[in-house]
């Protein structure tokens, strides 16, 4: 994406569930981002990212809520609703460990 303005860090989470046998802990900071376009540019991706990320698309909150796909963090739709309404947390919200 181009022309992105970063907002505050709103969530922090740690997750070892997705790493399988790698014994890796993902330490993730979730940052609000505001973009002029919805287009995603994959030209700067690494070979690893191109192999591992099969698809990118934007989801509505309702699509997230109704999906049977594994989406992280769990309950993402519920976490997004206040942000989309402009209600940002006073501090960084710690997500439950997976």
C-alpha positions in Angstrom: 0.0 0.0 0.0 1.2 3.5 -0.7 0.4 6.8 1.1 -0.4 5.1 4.5 -0.7 7.2 7.6 -0.1 5.2 10.8 -2.2 5.8 13.8 -1.8 4.5 17.4 -0.8 1.0 18.4 -4.2 -0.4 19.7 -3.5 -4.0 20.5 -0.6 -6.3 21.5 -0.7 -10.1 21.4 1.6 -13.1 21.6 0.8 -16.3 19.8 2.6 -19.6 19.4 -0.4 -21.5 18.1 0.2 -20.6 14.4 3.9 -21.6 14.5 3.2 -25.4 14.8 6.5 -27.3 15.4 8.7 -24.2 14.8 8.5 -23.2 18.5 8.1 -19.6 17.5 6.2 -17.0 19.5 4.7 -14.2 17.4 4.8 -10.9 19.2 2.4 -8.7 17.4 1.7 -5.0 17.6 -1.6 -4.0 15.9 -1.4 -0.5 14.5 -4.2 1.5 13.0 -3.4 2.5 9.4 -5.2 5.0 7.2 -4.7 4.6 3.4 -5.8 6.6 0.4 -6.5 3.4 -1.6 -7.4 -0.2 -0.9 -5.0 -1.6 -3.5 -2.3 -4.0 -2.1 1.1 -4.0 -3.8 3.0 -7.3 -3.5 6.1 -6.1 -5.5 8.1 -5.6 -2.3 7.3 -8.9 -0.8 10.0 -11.5 -0.1 10.0 -14.9 -1.8 8.9 -16.4 1.5 5.9 -14.0 1.7 4.9 -14.8 -1.8 4.9 -18.6 -1.1 3.1 -18.4 2.3 0.5 -15.7 1.7 -1.9 -17.2 -0.8 -4.5 -14.4 -1.0 -5.1 -10.9 0.2 -8.4 -9.1 0.4 -10.3 -6.8 2.6 -13.1 -8.2 4.8 -16.1 -6.4 6.3 -16.8 -6.8 10.0 -19.8 -8.9 9.1 -17.7 -11.2 6.9 -15.3 -11.7 9.7 -18.1 -12.4 12.2 -19.7 -15.0 9.9 -16.5 -16.7 8.6 -15.5 -20.2 9.6 -11.9 -19.5 8.6 -9.2 -19.2 11.2 -8.7 -15.4 11.6 -6.3 -14.0 14.1 -6.7 -12.5 16.6 -9.8 -14.6 17.5 -12.9 -12.4 17.7 -11.3 -9.9 15.4 -14.7 -8.5 14.4 -15.6 -7.6 18.0 -12.2 -5.9 18.4 -12.6 -3.9 15.2 -16.1 -2.5 15.9 -15.1 0.2 18.4 -12.1 1.2 16.3 -14.3 1.7 13.2 -16.6 3.8 15.2 -13.6 6.0 16.2 -13.5 4.7 19.8 -9.7 4.0 20.3 -8.5 2.5 23.5 -6.7 4.8 26.0 -3.8 2.4 26.1 -2.7 -0.7 24.3 -5.2 -3.6 24.7 -3.5 -6.9 25.6 -5.0 -9.6 23.5 -5.6 -13.1 25.1 -2.8 -15.6 24.5 -3.5 -18.2 21.9 
